[in-house]
Amino acid sequence: MSSGARGRSALTDVLAYARPTELAIVFRRCALTEVLATDLLAALATEGAAGLRSLMLAVWVRSGDRELDVGQALDKIVEAVSRLNLTRLDIGVNYGGIDGEEEAELSRLFPWLAAGTGPEATDAAAAATPHPHLAGDAHTPTPTPTPTPTPTPTPTPTHAHTNASGSTSSDDHDSPSPSSASDADSDSDQGSASGEDSESDADSDSHSEAGPDEELELEPEPRLTLGERTLDAVDVPALAMRLADAIPTLEDSMVAVHRPRRSGARLRIRTALFGRVAEGTSAGEGRWVGDVLYQETEGPCGV
């Protein structure tokens, strides 16, 4: 038998050889799609699995499950374990991060792993930014400007006119010269324009200083993949009750299913307990659904 064939029938071979009564199966590094491609379902239907009384199964929904219907996958697992005469059954469906969630979690725990946020980047930025004292913003003396003398205007022929008596006189002290008037008009225009600019700047400043609620556009919620949507849609209490109805010998059962994380939210786990384990657990914020105690909490999956 080739090594590939042995790999595909590894669980079947173990059950045939060991015939265990208790078994824990953890597919920690595999996507759920890959789990279904193993001999798991077929092995649970063999004679070697007939003696099982306690089974713990943990699977992960990962990046390879983007197009997987998780609900249909769990239906296949329920069908396989329902053939067994189990007294204890624990099933955990964990969310491993379909879009790099594990890397994001590392970056959250260790911020310096993110580009440009580590201690080295911080030190480099500090070295590249001159200190105000070194940049001359605080201690460099400011030169005192030399006042520019105002030139005395020289009268020109255009500034004189002949009065009604025929004599020529200058109106330098009576009315402004055309150049002075034009200068005044220019100054007035500049003052008006300056006022308009100031108002424009004030309006610009008022817009730039607007509150975040007025200017900030929220990032759209990322779209969930089929794997994430169907994982979120799993009816955990109904799944636990199906198992209890399908396995008459079942005394204790726990089904724990993650919700997919969105935008950095805390991980949430939906747990359904059946049998003695449910009766011995405080309901807390949970609720009873038939014979199943259902809870939704934060934290790592229990199985």
Phi, psi and omega per residue, in radians:
M1 nan 2.336 -3.112
S2 -1.242 2.805 3.131
S3 -1.115 -0.604 3.108
G4 -1.111 -0.733 3.123
A5 -1.154 -0.697 3.106
R6 -1.110 -0.678 3.127
G7 -1.106 -0.680 -3.113
R8 -1.258 -0.356 -3.117
S9 -2.021 0.404 -3.044
A10 -1.038 -0.833 -3.104
L11 -1.165 -0.680 3.101
T12 -1.045 -0.756 3.135
D13 -1.123 -0.742 -3.139
V14 -1.096 -0.799 -3.131
L15 -1.125 -0.686 3.140
A16 -1.148 -0.601 -3.105
Y17 -1.454 -0.828 -3.007
A18 -1.557 -0.545 -3.062
R19 0.792 1.060 -3.039
P20 -1.304 2.796 2.999
T21 -1.768 -0.379 3.085
E22 -2.239 2.411 -3.074
L23 -2.613 2.353 3.038
A24 -2.080 2.185 -3.123
I25 -2.121 2.097 -3.092
V26 -2.185 2.007 3.093
F27 -1.733 1.221 -2.992
R28 -1.243 -0.597 -3.050
R29 -1.760 0.121 -3.044
C30 -1.968 2.528 2.941
A31 -1.287 2.746 -3.127
L32 -1.077 -0.575 3.073
T33 -1.039 -0.708 3.121
E34 -1.227 -0.593 3.110
V35 -1.073 -0.761 -3.131
L36 -1.162 -0.365 3.126
A37 -1.472 -0.166 3.085
T38 -1.422 -3.018 3.134
D39 -1.600 0.318 -3.072
L40 -0.966 -0.972 -3.053
L41 -1.130 -0.720 3.131
A42 -1.190 -0.668 -3.109
A43 -1.134 -0.638 -3.139
L44 -1.210 -0.204 3.107
A45 -1.713 0.017 -3.090
T46 -1.521 2.947 3.119
E47 -1.113 -0.511 -3.121
G48 -1.163 -0.398 3.135
A49 -1.621 -0.064 -3.043
A50 -1.118 -0.475 -3.100
G51 -1.537 0.013 -3.124
L52 -1.143 2.319 3.062
R53 -2.066 -0.404 3.135
S54 -2.345 2.225 -3.114
L55 -2.361 2.274 3.016
M56 -2.114 2.172 -3.097
L57 -2.232 2.176 3.119
A58 -2.166 2.205 3.124
V59 -2.255 2.866 -3.110
W60 -2.212 2.421 2.956
V61 -1.628 2.048 -3.009
R62 -2.207 -2.937 -3.061
S63 -1.078 -0.468 3.120
G64 -1.324 -0.006 -3.077
D65 -1.895 0.373 -3.100
R66 -1.001 -0.654 -3.080
E67 -1.842 0.300 -3.114
L68 -1.612 2.399 2.972
D69 -1.507 1.776 -3.049
V70 -1.107 -0.632 3.124
G71 -1.053 -0.766 3.112
Q72 -1.159 -0.645 3.099
A73 -1.092 -0.739 3.124
L74 -1.183 -0.552 3.065
D75 -1.034 -0.706 3.128
K76 -1.148 -0.686 3.131
I77 -1.184 -0.736 3.110
V78 -1.050 -0.746 3.128
E79 -1.069 -0.685 -3.114
A80 -1.210 -0.789 -3.081
V81 -1.343 -0.314 -3.117
S82 -1.213 -0.282 3.113
R83 -1.377 -0.221 -3.040
L84 -1.593 2.678 3.094
N85 -1.663 1.129 -3.056
L86 -1.459 2.578 2.950
T87 -1.848 -0.378 3.126
R88 -2.370 2.299 3.133
L89 -2.508 2.169 3.057
D90 -2.147 2.235 3.097
I91 -2.221 2.206 3.102
G92 -2.107 2.199 3.090
V93 -1.990 1.813 -3.025
N94 -1.692 2.651 3.090
Y95 -1.759 1.962 -3.079
G96 -1.630 -0.025 3.102
G97 1.720 1.620 -3.096
I98 -1.269 -0.508 -3.118
D99 -2.086 0.975 3.070
G100 1.246 0.550 -3.077
E101 -1.113 -0.601 -3.111
E102 -1.157 -0.731 3.093
E103 -1.122 -0.682 3.109
A104 -1.115 -0.644 3.132
E105 -1.168 -0.683 3.080
L106 -1.094 -0.735 3.125
S107 -1.124 -0.568 3.111
R108 -1.228 -0.715 -3.126
L109 -1.291 -0.609 -3.110
F110 -2.198 1.468 -3.012
P111 -1.004 -0.494 -3.085
W112 -1.240 -0.144 3.047
L113 -1.278 -0.427 3.113
A114 -1.289 2.523 -3.074
A115 -1.067 2.251 3.029
G116 1.369 0.176 -3.122
T117 -2.102 0.040 -3.067
G118 -1.454 3.000 3.110
P119 -1.003 -0.674 -3.135
E120 -1.112 -0.765 -3.136
A121 -1.130 -0.649 3.129
T122 -1.123 -0.765 3.131
D123 -1.126 -0.714 -3.135
A124 -1.113 -0.691 3.124
A125 -1.141 -0.667 3.130
A126 -1.155 -0.662 3.135
A127 -1.215 -0.562 -3.110
A128 -1.388 -0.303 -3.128
T129 -1.754 1.952 -3.108
P130 -1.138 2.507 3.076
H131 -1.190 2.501 -3.124
P132 -0.936 -0.653 -3.140
H133 -1.176 -0.656 3.136
L134 -1.319 -0.490 -3.115
A135 -1.404 -0.093 3.099
G136 1.513 0.151 -3.118
D137 -1.253 -0.427 -3.030
A138 -1.900 -0.675 -2.956
H139 -1.959 -0.120 3.109
T140 -1.275 2.125 -3.102
P141 -1.147 2.499 3.131
T142 -1.668 2.124 -3.114
P143 -1.104 2.494 3.115
T144 -1.449 2.138 -3.092
P145 -1.175 2.454 3.106
T146 -1.451 2.192 -3.108
P147 -1.119 2.390 3.139
T148 -1.584 2.145 -3.121
P149 -1.117 2.498 3.133
T150 -1.478 2.096 -3.094
P151 -1.202 2.538 3.106
T152 -1.427 2.148 -3.096
P153 -1.130 2.437 3.121
T154 -1.694 2.185 -3.134
P155 -1.094 2.494 3.085
T156 -2.138 2.861 -3.131
P157 -0.975 -0.489 -3.117
T158 -1.247 -0.236 -3.122
H159 -1.567 -0.036 -3.128
A160 -2.001 2.687 3.108
H161 -2.589 2.788 -3.137
T162 -1.585 2.215 -3.124
N163 -1.470 -3.117 -3.066
A164 -1.112 -0.436 -3.124
S165 -1.487 -0.067 3.126
G166 1.636 -0.101 3.117
S167 -1.541 2.655 -3.134
T168 -1.730 2.328 3.137
S169 -2.463 2.796 3.134
S170 -1.798 2.437 3.137
D171 -1.834 0.477 -3.099
D172 -1.010 -0.618 -3.070
H173 -1.654 -0.172 -3.075
D174 -1.705 -0.683 -3.108
S175 -2.555 2.651 -3.114
P176 -1.215 2.611 3.085
S177 -1.237 2.804 3.106
P178 -0.964 -0.699 3.139
S179 -1.155 -0.684 3.124
S180 -1.162 -0.693 3.128
A181 -1.114 -0.743 3.136
S182 -1.148 -0.642 3.082
D183 -1.102 -0.719 3.139
A184 -1.122 -0.751 3.116
D185 -1.074 -0.712 3.125
S186 -1.088 -0.757 3.122
D187 -1.092 -0.692 3.140
S188 -1.117 -0.750 3.129
D189 -1.098 -0.733 3.136
Q190 -1.121 -0.687 3.118
G191 -1.112 -0.724 3.121
S192 -1.129 -0.773 3.124
A193 -1.104 -0.697 3.119
S194 -1.076 -0.694 3.116
G195 -1.116 -0.719 3.114
E196 -1.119 -0.719 3.105
D197 -1.072 -0.716 -3.135
S198 -1.088 -0.744 3.118
E199 -1.126 -0.695 3.116
S200 -1.094 -0.756 3.110
D201 -1.085 -0.702 -3.140
A202 -1.105 -0.733 3.109
D203 -1.101 -0.734 3.118
S204 -1.062 -0.753 3.132
D205 -1.105 -0.702 -3.119
S206 -1.118 -0.606 3.099
H207 -1.240 -0.711 -3.110
S208 -1.206 -0.449 -3.135
E209 -1.666 0.234 3.141
A210 -1.122 2.643 -3.089
G211 -1.133 2.781 -3.108
P212 -1.081 -0.507 -3.131
D213 -1.179 -0.446 -3.109
E214 -1.492 -0.569 -3.011
E215 -1.839 -0.532 -2.970
L216 -1.354 2.272 3.028
E217 -1.836 2.180 -3.087
L218 -1.210 2.535 3.078
E219 -1.172 2.385 3.106
P220 -1.170 2.539 3.119
E221 -1.133 2.247 -3.136
P222 -1.080 2.486 -3.133
R223 -1.279 2.411 3.130
L224 -1.435 2.578 3.053
T225 -1.351 3.000 3.096
L226 -1.051 -0.724 3.121
G227 -1.056 -0.735 -3.140
E228 -1.222 -0.718 -3.136
R229 -1.114 -0.770 -3.109
T230 -1.294 -0.482 3.016
L231 -1.149 -0.766 -3.136
D232 -1.151 -0.489 -3.062
A233 -1.501 -0.076 -3.118
V234 -1.056 2.230 3.079
D235 -1.523 1.649 -2.999
V236 -1.141 -0.822 3.099
P237 -1.035 -0.714 3.133
A238 -1.126 -0.658 3.108
L239 -1.107 -0.767 3.122
A240 -1.124 -0.686 3.136
M241 -1.208 -0.593 3.066
R242 -1.070 -0.759 3.126
L243 -1.116 -0.745 -3.135
A244 -1.111 -0.673 3.134
D245 -1.266 -0.570 -3.071
A246 -1.429 -0.366 -3.095
I247 -2.104 1.609 -3.076
P248 -1.063 -0.453 -3.101
T249 -1.430 -0.086 -3.023
L250 -1.200 2.202 3.124
E251 -1.886 -0.601 -3.125
D252 -2.402 2.405 3.117
S253 -2.670 2.504 3.020
M254 -2.368 2.221 3.055
V255 -2.079 2.078 -3.115
A256 -2.132 2.199 -3.082
V257 -2.303 2.184 3.089
H258 -1.230 2.704 2.847
R259 -1.690 2.545 3.068
P260 -1.139 2.422 3.119
R261 -1.364 2.488 3.126
R262 -2.199 2.214 2.982
S263 0.903 0.798 3.063
G264 1.379 0.147 3.137
A265 -1.181 2.758 3.103
R266 -1.160 2.594 3.138
L267 -1.226 2.340 -3.141
R268 -2.088 2.438 -3.088
I269 -2.144 2.272 3.061
R270 -1.750 2.195 -3.052
T271 -2.188 2.319 3.066
A272 -2.125 2.128 -3.112
L273 -1.917 2.452 -3.137
F274 -2.330 2.518 3.039
G275 1.502 -2.576 -3.052
R276 -1.131 -0.595 3.135
V277 -1.129 -0.574 3.095
A278 -1.285 -0.714 -3.111
E279 -1.162 -0.492 -3.136
G280 -1.615 0.134 -3.116
T281 -1.928 2.361 3.074
S282 -1.186 2.348 -3.100
A283 -1.124 -0.602 -3.133
G284 0.966 -2.164 3.103
E285 -1.594 0.144 3.139
G286 -1.429 -3.062 3.128
R287 -2.586 2.672 3.111
W288 -1.534 2.292 3.037
V289 -2.104 1.677 -3.000
G290 1.137 -2.176 3.115
D291 -1.643 0.197 -3.062
V292 -1.953 2.324 3.038
L293 -1.633 2.061 -3.074
Y294 -1.901 2.304 3.118
Q295 -2.385 2.631 3.012
E296 -2.238 2.094 -3.022
T297 -2.345 3.093 3.054
E298 -1.865 2.497 3.082
G299 2.335 3.127 -3.132
P300 -1.250 2.716 -3.130
C301 -1.159 2.549 -3.057
G302 -1.362 -0.288 -3.136
V303 -2.309 nan nan
